[in-house]
Amino acid sequence: MFFEEIKEGETYKSTTTKPITGTEIDFIAQLSGMDLPGFLDSEFAKGWGFKDRVTPGAYLIASMMGLMAKHGFLADAVWTGATDISWRTPVYPGDRISAEVEVTGKKESKRGGGFITYKWKIKNQDDKLVGEGINT
């Protein structure tokens, strides 16, 4: 999907879901240096009131962008900023996520293409809102 094809006010939804595995959580937490017990240790996370260890939010944003790229949205984009990120529901190993975005702004660049601002939402397999934010 090219810059010119994207319309302000349009909503785009992922056509597939992404499973989140414990192996992914381990790998991302260790690779990124976020090797914190809430991500890696089920018993520790349960002590905080979670039912299991949780997925790092940064990985959920990356997964949302991947789901949307597979849909064609953001397929040739570069992420330049984010605001108003909030997490509502934890994502555990075995959960599946989907994504949707609403285009809230467009600004053409002198070099061609431009900047797209969009509000994103990530939902789990039960259609519960996991997180949301605004990206450009």
C-alpha positions in Angstrom: 0.0 0.0 0.0 1.5 3.3 -1.1 1.3 6.7 0.7 -1.1 8.0 -2.0 -3.5 5.1 -1.4 -3.9 5.6 2.4 -6.8 7.9 3.3 -7.2 9.9 6.5 -10.1 8.4 8.6 -9.7 4.9 7.1 -9.4 1.9 9.4 -7.2 -1.1 8.5 -7.3 -4.4 10.4 -4.9 -7.3 10.4 -6.3 -10.3 8.4 -4.4 -12.8 10.6 -3.6 -13.2 14.3 -0.2 -13.8 15.8 0.4 -16.3 18.5 2.7 -15.2 21.3 4.9 -18.1 22.6 7.0 -18.4 25.8 10.0 -19.0 23.6 9.5 -15.6 21.9 9.1 -13.9 25.2 12.4 -15.5 26.4 14.2 -14.6 23.3 13.1 -11.0 23.1 13.6 -10.4 26.8 17.1 -11.8 26.7 18.1 -10.3 23.4 16.9 -6.8 24.3 18.3 -6.8 27.8 14.8 -6.8 29.3 15.6 -10.0 31.0 13.4 -9.1 34.0 11.7 -11.6 36.2 8.1 -10.5 35.2 8.9 -11.5 31.7 10.9 -14.7 32.4 9.6 -16.2 35.7 6.0 -17.3 36.0 6.1 -17.5 39.8 7.5 -14.0 40.1 4.8 -12.7 37.8 2.1 -14.5 39.8 3.4 -12.7 42.9 2.4 -9.4 41.2 -1.1 -10.7 40.5 -0.6 -11.9 36.9 -1.7 -15.4 35.9 1.7 -16.0 34.2 4.7 -14.1 32.9 3.9 -11.3 30.6 5.0 -10.2 27.1 7.1 -7.0 26.9 5.1 -4.1 25.5 7.9 -3.2 23.0 7.5 -6.7 21.5 3.8 -6.2 21.2 4.3 -3.0 19.3 6.7 -4.7 17.0 4.3 -7.6 16.5 1.4 -5.1 15.7 3.6 -3.4 13.1 4.4 -6.9 11.6 0.7 -7.8 11.4 -0.1 -4.6 9.7 2.8 -4.9 7.3 1.5 -8.4 6.3 -1.8 -6.7 5.6 0.0 -4.2 3.3 -0.2 -1.2 5.7 3.3 -0.1 6.8 4.9 -2.5 4.5 7.6 0.0 3.4 7.5 2.4 6.3 9.8 3.6 8.9 8.6 4.3 12.4 9.4 7.9 13.5 7.5 8.4 16.7 5.0 7.2 19.3 2.8 8.9 21.9 0.0 8.0 24.3 0.8 4.3 24.6 -1.2 2.5 27.3 -1.4 -1.1 28.2 -4.8 -2.5 29.3 -4.6 -6.3 29.4 -1.5 -8.4 29.8 -0.5 -10.8 27.0 0.6 -14.3 28.2 2.3 -17.2 26.5 -0.3 -18.9 24.3 -2.4 -15.8 23.7 -3.0 -14.6 20.1 -3.1 -10.9 19.1 -4.6 -8.9 16.3 -4.2 -5.3 15.3 -6.1 -2.4 13.8 -5.1 1.1 12.9 -7.0 4.3 12.2 -5.3 6.9 10.0 -5.6 10.2 11.8 -3.2 12.3 9.6 -1.1 12.5 6.5 1.7 14.9 5.6 3.5 14.8 2.3 7.3 14.9 2.1 9.2 17.0 -0.4 11.1 13.8 -1.3 8.0 11.8 -2.1 5.7 9.8 0.1 5.2 11.3 3.5 4.3 10.8 7.1 1.2 8.8 8.2 -0.1 9.3 11.8 -2.3 6.5 13.0 -3.9 5.3 16.2 -3.3 1.6 16.8 -5.0 -1.0 18.9 -3.9 -4.5 19.8 -6.5 -7.0 20.9 -6.2 -10.5 22.2 -8.1 -13.7 21.2 -11.0 -12.7 23.4 -11.3 -9.3 21.6 -10.1 -7.5 24.7 -8.1 -4.4 24.3 -4.4 -5.2 25.1 -2.9 -1.8 24.3 -3.2 1.3 22.2 -1.2 4.3 21.1 -0.4 6.7 18.3 2.5 6.3 15.9 3.9 8.3 13.0 
